[in-house]
């Protein structure tokens, strides 16, 4: 490289552009989304293995893989989360997930503990109707301090979602059921799709298979009593994915 071209390469304008690019980091850690190896493995092996064995194998591979990135245990993470005081004006302490919080088959994500409290009977009734049991499910939240969904601000999400990402890595669920557009956007970064367009679809994001749905409040408000066909159908997608012996290709 000539001295002249070298000087052009290291011009102040170029150096500033590089510096600005390096400083443009995402506000949330999304590196676990940056691989296609898991959906490729799932598609490639689904013709040779039944789904239960395949998901178990992928879960163990994921656990081994993530060990190199984090040594966080669910118990330690939840203790740290419970002590969080990042959001100003939020007086209630952060709440930890409920039900099977260490090694769940699936994780259900709702916006806030207040949603759980308001629609708990509706949720449990529909879980039971499709055969999903609390001893294999973790119910967790996008934001942890009890705030009504309408009052959740961007700063609350920014402060809370790193806990959710760490929780996914520590608890290693085989599938994640995400309820509501805010939860979906916070976890995946996808703010383009309407949930109604992708509802009940199996969507791989990096290491994790996810199933998007409308918010728990939406299903409850549009249902008749404590049972709802549309919500039950969504839960059935998760149940069949987790526990059906055969894959879609068999």
N, C-alpha and C positions, 0 to 999 in steps of 0.2 A: 504494500500500500504506500502510495507517495505521501510526502509530507503535506502537500496541499489537500489531498483527499482525506488524510488523517485529520487535518484541521477542520474540514467540513463536518466529518463524522462527530467530532467532539465540540461542535458549535454550541454556544450558550442556549440557543433555542431548542436544539435536540436534547441537550442535557436536562433542560427544564421539563420537556415532554416526558422523558424517561422517568424523572423524579415524580412527576404528577401521576403517572401510570402506576408506579410502585406504591404510591401513597393511597391509591383508590382501592381500599380493601373492603370486602363486604362486612356489614355490621354484625352478621351472625355467622358462626362457623358452619360452612356447608360442604366441607371437603368429603364427607361420607357419601355425598350424592354424585361424586365425580367418577363413578365406575359403572361399566356395563357388564362386568364379569358375572354378577349374580343372575340377572335375567337371562344371559346367554347360557349359563350353566343349567338353569331351570328348564329352558326350552330344549337344550341339547339332551338332557338326561331324562326328561319326562316321558320319552318313548321307551325307556329301559327300566325305570323304577316306579313303584307305586308312590303316590304323592306323600303319604305319611313318612316313609323312609327317606324320600328325597328332601323333604323339609327338615327332617331331623339332621341329615347330613349337612345341609346348607347352614343350619343353625350352629352346628359344631364347628364348621369351617369359619363362620363369622366370629364365633367366640374366640377361636384361636387367633384369627386375624386381628381382632380388636385388642387382644391382650398386649400387642406391641405398641398400641397407641394410648391406652388408658389402663390404670390399675384401680379405677374407681369401683367400689362395690355399691349395690343399691342402698344398703344400710347407711354407709358413710355419706352418700350423695343426698339422701333424704334428710339426714341430720343437718347437713350444710344448708340445704334448701329451707328447712324450717326456721333457720336463724336469719334468713335473708331480710334485709330492711332497705333495699335499693329504691323502692318507689316512695316518693314523698307524699304525704297525705293519706297513705293507706295504713290504717291502724291495726287491722287484724293480722295476726301472724300467718305466714305461709302454711298451707296445708299439704300434707303428703298424700300420695295415692292410696287407694283402698283395694281390698281383696288380695289377690296373689301378687305381691309386690317384688318378689325376688326373681322368679324364673317363670314368667307367664307364657302360655301358648300364644296369647294375643293381648294387645293393648288397645283399649278404647280411649280416644282423646276427645274430651269435651272442653268447652271454652273456660270453665271456671267451676270451683266447688259449689257455687250457688246454683248452677245448672243441675248438678247432681242432686242437691237437696230438694230442689223444686220438682224434679221429674223422676225421682228415684223409683217410685212404685211402677211408673210406666216403663222405665228401662228394665227393671228386674222382671216384670211380667213378660216382656217380649224376649228377653234373654232365655227365660225358662221355656218359652213356647218353641224355641228352635233347638234347645238342648245345650246351650252355652252355659257353663257353670262358673260360679265366682271363684272356685278353687283353682281355675286355670286361666283366669282373666285378671288383668290389672286395669283399673279405671283411673286415668290420670287427667291432667289439665294443661291447657295452654298457659293460663295464668293461675298462680297458686294462692294468692291472697283473696279471700272472698270479696268479690266485687260483682255487681250486676253486669250482665253482658253488655248492656247499652252504655255502661260507664267505662268499659275497657278502652284505654288509650294506647297509642303506638308505643309510648315509653314503657308501659306495663308489659307489652308483648316483647319488646327488645330486651328487657331485663329478665323475663321469665323463660323465653324459648331456649336459651343455652342450657338451662336445667333440663328441659325436655329432651334436647338432643343427647345430652350426657346420659339421661335416664334410659333412652333407647339403646345406647351402647352398653350400659351396665346391665340392663335387664334382658336384652337380647330376645325380644318376642319374635315368634315365627311370622306374625302378621300384625299389621297396625290398622285399626279402623278409625278413620278420622272424620269427626262429625262437625260440619260447618265450614263455610268458606274462609272464615278468619283462621281457624285451626289449620286448614289445608294450606293456605298461603303462608302462614307462619312456619310450618314445618318444611314445606317443599320449595317455597319461593315462587310457586305458581299462582300468580294473581290474574291470569288471563282467562282460564277456563271457568265457566259457570259450573257450579257443583251439579246442577240439574243435567248438564251435558255429559258428565263423567261419573255420575252416581252409580254405585255398585260395580264399577269397572276395576279389575285388578291392575294396579299400576306400580311398576317397580321404580323406586327412587334409590339409586345406589344399591346398598346392601339389603334394603328392606322392601318387601311387598306391602303395598298399602291399598286400602279400599276406601274411597271417599264417599261421604254421604251428606245429606242435609243436616242441619243442626238438630240436636235432640229436642230443643224447644219447638222447632218447626214440625217435626214428626208428631210430637205430643199435641200440639195445638190443632193439627189437621187430622187427628185420629178420632175414633169413637171409643171412648173409655180407655181402658188399660191395654187394649190390643190394637195393633195396627198392621195391616197387610204389607204396606210399603216398607215400613221399618223392619218388620219381620223378614221380608224378602232380602233386605240389605244384610241383616244378621245371618241369614242362611247362606249368603255368598261367603262370608267369613267362615262359617261352620263347615261348609263343604270343602273349602280350600284347605282347611286345617285337618279335617278328619276323614275325608273321602279317600278310600284306599287307591282308587284309580286316578290317573291324570286325565286331562282333557283329550290326550292323543290316543288313549287306550280304549 
